[in-house]
Amino acid sequence: MIDNASSNSLPEWISKLSDEEKHELIAQIADSIQSPAPASEPQKASRIKSDKKGVPDAKPIPEHIQKYIRPRREKTDLQALMLEQGYTGTNWERFDKLVKELNIQEPIELLLSQLTR
């Protein structure tokens, strides 16, 4: 039922599929990436239950992929993100030193106006 995409781009090809064909394609992809090893407890817990449209339960997510999946945050907290990503802010002393080393003679207004031309 699902054949290779012709000369169209992949997104165009996928957009032309019916919902049933899309579900079949997703199932084929999921089957192709499953490992033959039995499911571990975390994998069993990660199953996606079927929705009202009758989509079958998804197979467990392989362990080598699970380590990259993080739960979605309820609320985005800027301070927590800054700590998590190790953001230290701008070192203004270093920035000012670089500006002096560049020794720019033109006024900043002229330089900015040249960018917008």
SETI-889509 format. One record per residue (C-alpha): residue in three letters; x, y, z. Coordinates in pm, whole numbers, plus 50000, padded with zeros to 5 digits. Each point is the difference from the previous one (the first is absolute). Layout:
ALAXYZ;...
# end
This chain:
MET500005000050000;ILE502845024150082;ASP502515003049723;ASN503085021449961;ALA499575037249944;SER500255010749639;SER501565032949893;ASN498095019550267;SER501715010450319;LEU499444978050302;PRO497735025250182;GLU497865003849687;TRP499764962249964;ILE499034995450365;SER497405027849981;LYS498234981149720;LEU499644968150206;SER496714991350167;ASP499934997450380;GLU499904962149971;GLU503105000049777;LYS501805023550241;HIS499224976550291;GLU501294970649795;LEU503185019149914;ILE500595008650366;ALA499474963550095;GLN502504988949733;ILE502585024950127;ALA499444989350361;ASP500354963249905;SER503225007049813;ILE501735016450298;GLN498964975150267;SER502724978650152;PRO499414962450028;ALA500795000950374;PRO497084996450244;ALA498605032350140;SER501405012250331;GLU497835015450271;PRO500715036349888;GLN499094990149645;LYS496764984050115;ALA499145031750192;SER500655021749696;ARG497294984749779;ILE497585024549845;LYS496394989250048;SER497584999149710;ASP497905030749934;LYS496315002149913;LYS500724995849629;GLY501124964250054;VAL503735004649951;PRO501644969050150;ASP502295002550302;ALA503475011349903;LYS502904976650054;PRO502445008350279;ILE502635026349938;PRO503504984649978;GLU502275007150297;HIS502655016949785;ILE497355025849900;GLN498375003650343;LYS503055017350144;TYR499355029749768;ILE496345003950093;ARG499225024850275;PRO496605006950150;ARG498325031749881;ARG500165028650248;GLU496745012950145;LYS501395035550013;THR503095015149844;ASP502215015450266;LEU502715022249856;GLN502254997450306;ALA499794962050000;LEU500834999049628;MET502995023050054;LEU501334977250274;GLU499324968449799;GLN501795013349692;GLY502885015850190;TYR499285035649878;THR502385024450165;GLY498975032549833;THR502105025149811;ASN503475007850127;TRP499845037649948;GLU503655005650092;ARG501084975949726;PHE497485015649760;ASP501335035250064;LYS503564987449955;LEU499104985149661;VAL498355032749893;LYS503165019350088;GLU502144974749811;LEU497855004549689;ASN500745037450010;ILE496905009849803;GLN500225036449888;GLU496565004549840;PRO497035009650215;ILE497734970850087;GLU497045017449831;LEU501864999749667;LEU500914963450035;LEU496414990750084;SER498625020049708;GLN502314980949766;LEU498454967450117;THR496495011049905;ARG500795011249644;
# end
